[in-house]
Amino acid sequence: MGVYRVKVEGRNKPVLVKEDSQAKAKDRVVSAELLNAEQMAEAMDAGETIWKAGDPFPADEKVEAPKVDA
């Protein structure tokens, strides 16, 4: 098991992931799913766009980090 530094496009800070392989580390951070025609239409209606290599990633929604009790 190794520790991998995973860089996510559009983020400034990498994520360290402990996993058996580089592929498993990537799969833990990034997921992809094939959309059917209905899901694609819903995504486009919601304002999502198809990303092309070289394009900047869309701005992310700001999400507050969970609070940790000390």
JOMO-V595658 format. One record per residue. N is the residue number from 1. RES is the residue in one letter. PHI is phi in degrees with one decimal (NA if undefined). BURIAL is b if it has 16 or more other ideal C-beta (glycine too) atoms within 10 Angstrom, else e. Layout:
n/res/phi/burial
N/RES/PHI/BURIAL
N/RES/PHI/BURIAL
This chain:
n/res/phi/burial
1/M/NA/e
2/G/-125.3/e
3/V/-109.1/e
4/Y/-114.2/b
5/R/-90.0/e
6/V/-104.4/b
7/K/-98.6/e
8/V/-102.8/e
9/E/-55.6/e
10/G/89.4/e
11/R/-114.9/e
12/N/-86.3/e
13/K/-104.2/e
14/P/-73.3/e
15/V/-117.7/e
16/L/-91.4/e
17/V/-128.4/b
18/K/-95.8/e
19/E/-158.8/b
20/D/-70.0/e
21/S/-149.9/e
22/Q/-61.9/e
23/A/-60.9/e
24/K/-66.9/e
25/A/-63.0/b
26/K/-62.8/e
27/D/-63.3/e
28/R/-73.2/e
29/V/-97.3/e
30/V/-123.7/e
31/S/-129.8/e
32/A/-140.7/e
33/E/-137.9/e
34/L/-79.4/e
35/L/-93.5/e
36/N/-84.5/e
37/A/-59.7/e
38/E/-65.3/e
39/Q/-63.6/e
40/M/-64.1/e
41/A/-62.9/e
42/E/-63.1/e
43/A/-63.5/e
44/M/-66.2/e
45/D/-63.2/e
46/A/-81.3/e
47/G/95.4/e
48/E/-71.9/e
49/T/-124.5/e
50/I/-85.5/e
51/W/-81.2/e
52/K/-119.8/e
53/A/-51.4/e
54/G/98.6/e
55/D/-74.9/e
56/P/-68.9/e
57/F/-72.4/e
58/P/-61.1/e
59/A/-61.0/e
60/D/-88.4/e
61/E/-75.5/e
62/K/-78.1/e
63/V/-125.0/e
64/E/-73.9/e
65/A/-69.0/e
66/P/-64.2/e
67/K/-80.0/e
68/V/-110.4/e
69/D/-76.8/e
70/A/-85.3/e
